[in-house]
Amino acid sequence: MHFRGLSLQFHLSKISQMRGILLHLVLVSQISLKGPELILF
C-alpha cells in the first residue's frame, strides 16, 4: 500500500513536470509566432 502510494506520487510529479514542459513549449511557440505583440500583452 505504501509503495503504491509512492509510485502514484511519483507519477503525479512526472505528469506535472511534463505538463510544465508542454506549457513552456506552447508559450515559446506563441512568442515566436506573435513576437512583440505577446510581450505587449
Buried (B, 14 or more C-beta within 10 A) or exposed (E): EEEEEEEEEEEEEEEEEEEEEEEEEEEEEEEEEEEEEEEEE
